[in-house]
């Protein structure tokens, strides 16, 4: 009887853990990003990491396909990878946790300047993130002594390469911190299925005039790995 009670207790504890654990999908653009995330997670169960391809369209399609085919429900989807940072808010090697995901160049050019999707009245190019999840992720990264900030992460179809475009983006989108090419696509897929979403970027270069010699991809991938290790406790 004592043995059975002890066994039942173990089973109950295991069942409670299984029911309370979080199922998370992390979406990266390329294999190098996925490998950095996987190294950081160190075999953590309950977190799936996929390579979706470059660009918002590929990211949206791959994310939606994976989620709809999955047999488990997901509690959170994260778009993760390296990207450009808006100085001085996000320096090379630091991390950005999105407080907003914006399709920055989704809209129309006019003689008077750029009109966003919101201004055109065709919906919104802005997708909110989960504040509750963001607080947990941000605090976990910061607690590990990593350099991190919170701000808007911009999704673009053409990477910014001039000072003029950089200035226009900063003026147009308050709190712009980082730039990538997949976040909005991932967010559209996840939010369309009612799943909370956010984005994490490790900064490899400054947004601005294109200068490949100044990129620090290895440093950014190391930061992405460190951030992935830090957030293990959240899940």
N, C-alpha and C positions, 0 to 999 in steps of 0.2 A: 504493500500500500504506500509506503514511504517512497519507494522507488518510482511508482507510477505517478505520485503527486509531483515528485521532482521533475520527472520527464514531461508531465503536462505543463509545469511552470516554464521549462525551457522552450517548449513548443509555443506557448502563449507569448513569451518574450520575443521569440523569433518572428512570430506572426505580427506582433505590434511593431517591431522594427521594420518589417517588410512593408507594412501598410503606411508607415510614417515617412519612409525614405522618399526623396524627391527624384523624379525621373526628368532628366535634363538632356536636351539636344544642343550641341555646340556645332555651329556651321562655319567652316573656313572656306577660303577661295581656292587655295593651292595646297599641295601635299606638305610643303615645308612648314606651313602654319599648322596643319593638322598634327604633324609629328611633334611640334613644339608643345602643343596643347596636351597631347597624349603623354608625353614625357612628364609634364607637370602634374597630371592627374594621377600618375603612378598606379594605374590599374584600378582606379576607383570604380566600383560597381554602380550601375544606375545612370551613368552618363555616356551617351553616344556621341561620337565625333565624326563628322562627315566632311568630305571635300566636295564643294558644290560647283566650282568653276568660277571664272572671273566675270564680274558684271552683275548688275541687279537682276537682269532677266534670267540668267543661269542660276543665280542664287535663289530666286523665287521659285523657279520650276523644280529644282532639286529638293528644296526644303519642303514644298507642298507635296511632292511625290513621296518623300520619305515619311512625312507625318501621316498622310492618308493611308499609307500601306502598313504602318506600324500597328502591332497588336496591343501595345501599351499606350496609356494616356500620358502626355507630357505635362509637367508643371511649369516648365520654362524653356524658352529657346534663346540662345545667345549667338549673335553674329560676332565672330572673333577673328582677329588677324592683325597684321601690321598696317600702317597707314601714315599719312602726312599729318603733321601737327601745326597748329597756328601759334606761332611765337608771339609773345612770350608765355602764353597760357600752357602750352604743351611742348616741352622740349624733347629733343631726340633721346630715346631710351626710356622716357616716362610712359605712363599709361593713362588712358582716358576711359572712363565709364560714362556712357551716354546718358544724359538726362532728357534727350530728345533725339529722334532719328529723322533726318530731313533729306528728301530728294531735292538737292540744291539747284539742279539745272533742269528740273521738270517744269516747263512753262513755255513762255513765248517771248521772243525778242520784239521790241517795238522801237520806234524812233525816240521814244521818251525813256527807254530803258527796259529792263527785264520785268516781266509779269509772271508771278508764280501761279501754280495751279490753283491755289486758294484765291488769288486775286482775279483769276479768270472765271471763277465760279464753277469749276469742274471737279470739285472735291478738295481734298487736302493732300499736300505733299509731306505733311508732318505726321509722324506716328509717335504717340506718347509711350514711354517705357513704364515698367512697374516700379513705383517708388519703393515699395517694400523690398523687392528683390535687390534693387540698386543699392539701398542702404546696407544690406547684408554684404553684397559683393564689394562695395567700396570700402567698408570698414575692415573686411578681411584682408584686402590688398594693402591698405594703409597700415594695418596692425603688423604686417610682415616687413615693414620698413621700406616698402617700395614707393617711388615717386608716382603719385596718382592725382588726377583732378577729375571733376565732373563737368560736363558741358555738352553742347550739341555736337553730334557727329554727323557730318554731311556725306551723303551718297552722291557721287558724280559719275557721269558716263565718260567724261574726258578728264583725266587727272589735271589739276591746276598746274600751269607752268609759267605764269607771268605775274609780276607784281600788281598789274592792273586788275586781273581777275581775282587775285587774293584780296585786294582791298575791297572790291565789289562784294565778295562773299561775306567778309567781315561786317560790312555796312548793312547788308541785306538780312543776315541771320545773326541775331543777338546771341552772344555766348558761344559762337563757333569755336570748337576746340580741336577737332580732328576731321580728316577727310579719308574716305574709303570708297569702294566701288560696289559693295554688296549689301550693306546694312539694310537699306530700305527694301530691297527685294526679299530678304529674310523676314523682315518685319511684316511686310504685306502678307506673306504666306502664313506666318504664325498668328497674327492678329485676326486674319480671316477665319481661322479655326478656333478663335477664342482663347488662344494660349498667350500668356504674358511673354514679353520679349524685351531684350535689351542688347546692347552692343559694347564690346570692349576692344580698344585698339592700342597696340604698342607702337610707339612713334619711331619711324625709321628715317624720316627726313622732314625738313621744314616745308610747309606749303608755301610756294612762291616760285621764282625763276628756277627752271629745271637744271639741276646740277648733280649728275650721277656720282661725281667724285665725293660729294658730301653725304651721300646716303650711308646709313649704318644698319643694313639689313640684319646682319648677325647679331648686333646689339639688341635690335628690336625683337628678334625671335627669342633671344635669351630672356628678355623682359616678359614676353608672352608666356614662356614656359614658367617663369617665376610667379606670374599672376595666376596661372592655372593651378599651380601648387598651392598658392595661398587660399584660393576659393574652394578647395576640397572640403574644408570644414563646413561650408555653407550647405552642402548637399548631404 
